[in-house]
Amino acid sequence: MEMKYPHVRTIPLKCAPSQAPCPTCGKLGKRKDVLHRQVRTIAYKQVVCLDITYGEYRARCDCCTAFRITPPGVEPRALYDNKVRDAVLDRILDDGMSIEQVLRSMHRDFLLDLSDGFVSDCLYQGSGSSTCRTIAVGSWAASAGRCALTSFTWGPPLLLATDPLQYLPVAFALVGSNDQG
């Protein structure tokens, strides 16, 4: 039986102007080099890579000697863009999936082979983000609500607050220890 490999679609993305602001102070720096890298993004049943052309800049301030810029939605040195991270968080918080279910779902839907560590990093980054900490406000705010405390083998427990009537996640936080028996 012959193995079928999926077609890799590449989307070029250029982010290398001749001058760019320093990320710390905003003073313009001059481009000294043009670099390339590939970052995976998501598309249903496809392998899609962003082919990013970005610049390295010589700083004209005392904040740093050089800096690099990245396009919006792509973190520095990241292998995946923020759409992948958001999809992982959506599956955990909106769909109530476990890590194993998330890994299978991301492989099935987007042909991504993610690691347990990447999923935990998404949770850590999502718990510090103000946009992800509070998902929705429903009857949970009016009533006392109910909280489910789940312990994961890879790290700290996840405290998940849900709407008691519709079972919708309202908020989540990673806590230091599980105080439940």
Phi, psi and omega in degrees: 000134183273138179278127177262120176263139181290151176290133178265117178264134182244131178249114179288139181220116183256131181214065184216064177292165182292333175225147179215151180284144175297135182294341181270308186249341178092358179288138184292136175245155182264138181293132177245345181202153175245128184238162180230148171201162178245140181229134178282142172232182184249144171205138187300123177057031179222155171258114183234129178241142171269121176267098189265127171254117184228166185249150170251134190237145175272122183285143176252024181229180180266001181294318184202173178266326180210157177208161177238150177246152177232155178291158178300139179090001178231119180282153177300137177062016180276147177271340181232149177279177184290342176295324178293314179299317179296321179295322178295313180296321178299320181292324180285311188274315182280320185263350178068032182277151172279172181299317180297320178293323178296315181298316178295317181296317180293326177289317182293314187277323188235006179057037179255131175256091182268162178256164175300321181297322178295318179296319179292324176297321177299319178294316179299313180292323179290328180287336177271351183270132181290335180283333182263340184294316177252116186268311182206156176242115181234217180289351178299322181291325182286314179264177181291335179076176175228148182240138176248125180254116183243134179257131178257150181286340185271352183177210185290158179293152177257120177267118185241121177262131183234157175288125185290338183267319184254355182054049176256135175296136180251317181203162176212158177205146172270126184251160184290322181208160178265114182267003179271152180287000000 
